[in-house]
């Protein structure tokens, strides 16, 4: 009888509070409210096995949101000092230990997790997914993908599960806006490495992205009353804070607006040409 999985079991006896199912070696209770109508001793039932609030094996015919070894997005129901509890569709919440979190989780948010059994046989969840991501067989350089951030490491970047299963990484030098575990991102595949891991970017290639950036920069200048109180020679930190752009991207956008004769640059500011 496999914990955290669906099992084909036989009905061996019936009680007022439910029926007992067996795999020939072990018996487990299926509570009466879970028993399908018309089931009798000798019938076979497909049941999911987990542990109840008293840590006893118990069967259910309800469909859990995640099974053993699967990777799924689950919502945090409660947070405690020692871990968090996730909604996985069954009566007893799924435990996410503090040591298995890649970031301190927040109640109500969804995170990508994998189900496993700890040393005591208890079903738990983990956000540490790097070793369980699949190599990319579906995407190629230039493709646009959607994925979930499951970890961020300073000096490396944001680790992304493309389609919630393929390995992806947004390098730190490609992160001009903050992303957090649990965030859904739309990205562009820069390269697929030999091991099948994908390097990703949140922005389009420069010649495409420039159009959107120039529109956004123009809008920000308008919000300053048509006069931006600094130029494209400003510190990169100020540019990143105001526009969410690298200095090079900002200069390209300003260059586009100059070429279109929409702005002018003085020693101290950038002005919209009316």
N, C-alpha and C positions, 0 to 999 in steps of 0.2 A: 504494500500500500504506500503510494508516494505522496508525501506531504507537499502542498503547494501546486499540485497537478490534478488533472481530471483522471479518475480511475473508473474502470468497468468493474462493478461489484455485484455480488448476489445478495438478495434478501434472505436472511437466515432465520429471523424471528421478528414478531410484531408485539409491540407493547402499546399501552394507552398514550404514552408520551412520544412515541415514534417507532421507527423500525431499525433493526440492526443489519448492517451490511458487512460482507466479508469478502476478502480476497483469497480465502482458503487458509490463511494463517492468522490474520488479525480481524477483529470485529470493530465496527465504529457505528456510533449512533447518527441517524438522520432524524432530526426533530420532526414532530408530527406536522408542524406547519409547512415543512418542506416536502412532505411525502406526496408524490403524484397520485391523483385519484385512480382507484382500481388496482393499485400495486398489491401483490400478494407474495407470500413466501415462495421462493424458487425463481422469482423474476430477476432479471438483470437491470441494474440502474447505473447510469453514468453520473458520478458525483465528484465534487471537488472537495479535497481534504485540507483542513487547516486546523488551528488550535483555538479553542474558545477562551473566555476570560479567565478560566481556571487552569489554562494551559493544557487542557485535555484535547486529544484529536477528536474532531467532529466533522461530519459531512454536511454538504449543502448542495442544492441543485440550482442555487442562484449563480449568476455569471459574475465572477470577479473582474475588475478592470485590468488585472495583471496576474500572471502565473509565474511559476518558478523559472528564472533565467530570462524572462522577458524584460524589455525596456519600454516604459510607458510614462506619459505625463500624468502625475497625480497631484491632487490639491491638498494642502496642509490644513488639517482641521484644528489642531492644537499644538502649542509649543511648550516644552518644559526644559529645565536646565540640562537634563540628561539626553534630550532628543526631541523628536517631533512625532506626531501621529498623522497618518495620511488616510484619506478616504479612498478605499479601493473597492467599494460596492458591497462589502459584507458588514455584519454587525460589529465585529471587533476590528478596530482600526489597525492599519499596518504601521509598525514602528520603524522610524528612521533614526538610528543612533546618532548622537552628536559627532562621533568620530567618523561617521560615513557621510557627513555633510561637507560639501566643498565651499559653502558659504552659509552664514547663519540664516536659516530659512524664516519666512514670515507667514503668519497665519493668513489663509485665504489665497495665497499665491500657488501657482502650479510649478512643479519642478520635474525634470526628467530623472527617473530612477530605475534601478534594476532590482528585482527581487532575488534574495538569496536566503539560505538557512544558516544561522549562526552555530557556534560550537555546541549549544544546548538543543539544537533542532528547532529553535524558534524562527518563524518567518519574519524577515526584516527587509528593509529597503536600503539602497546605497546610491549616492550621487556620483560615486567614483566609477566612471564609465569608460575611461580611456582604453583599457585593455579589452573591452567588449565591443568596440566599434568595428564595423565591417569595412574592408577595403572597397574603394569606389570602383564599381563595375558598370555603373549607370551613366556617369557624367564625364564630361571632357572639358578641356580648357575653353573658357569663354561662355560656358553654360551658366545660367542663372538658377540658383537653388534656394530652398527654404530649409531652415534648421533651427534647433534649439541649443542655446548656450548652456553647457552643463558644468563648466569650470573656467575660472580665470586664474592665470599664473603670471605674476609680474615678471617681466623679462622675456616672456614667451608670447602671451596674448590670450585670446578667448578660444576655448575649445568648443567646437560646435558639432552636434549630431545632425548631419544632413538627412532629411526625411526621418529624423529621430533614430537613425541606425548607421549611417556612413560617416567615416572619420573626416573631420574638417578642422582647420585652424585659421583664425584671423590673427595674423602677426600684430604685435603691439604697434609697429609703425603704420599699420593700416587702421588703427582705432583712433579716430578723431572725436568720437562721442563715446561715452561710457556705455558698456553693456554689462549685464549681470546674469548669473545663472538663472534659468527660467525664462529669459527673454527669447522671443522668436525673432529671427533675423532673416532678411533677404540678402543674398550675397552673390558675388560673381566668382567663378572658379578661375584662379590665376594659373595654377599648375596642378597636375596630378603627379605625385612622386612615385618612384618605383615600387614603394611598399603599399601603394593604393591610397595613401593619405592625401587629402586635398588642401591646398593653400587657398584661402579665400580673401576677398576684398568686399567691403560694404559699399564701395563707390564704383561707378563705371570707369572705363578707361578715360584718360584725361580729355581727349578731344570730344567725347560725348558728354562727360560730366560738366565740362566748362559751360555749356549752355544753361544747365540748371543752376550752377553756382552763380553765374552772372545775374540771373533773375533774382536769386536770393539776396545777393550783395546789394543790388539796386534797391530791393525792398527794405533792407536794413538801413541804407542811407536815407531813404524816404522817412523812416521812423525817427531819424535824427533831425527832421525838419529840412532835409535835403543837403545837409552839410555834415559829413563824417569828421569827427575831431581828431583824426589821425590819417596817415597815408599808408601806402603799401610797404613803407619802410619800418613800420611799427614792429615791436617785439612779437615773436611768434606766439607767445603765451597770450597776449592781448587779442591777437587775431583769432586764435583758437577759442578763446572765451566768448568773443562777440559773434563769431560766424561758424564755429565748429569746423573750420577748415585749416589745413596746413598753410604755411606761409606761401609755398609755391602755388597751391591751388587758388589762394586768394589773389595772388599777383596775376595768374592767368585770367581769372574772372574780371579783375579790374582792367586788364589789357583788352579783353573783349568789349567791355563797356566804353573804353577809350576809342577803340576802333569804330564802334557804332556811334561815336560822338554823343554819348548820353551823359558823360561826366567829364570833369576837368580836375586835374591834380595841382594843388599849390604846395608851398613848402610845408604847410601845417595841416592841410585837410584835403578831403575829396568832396567836390560839389557836383550836384546834379545840374546839368545844363537845361534851362527852361526854354 
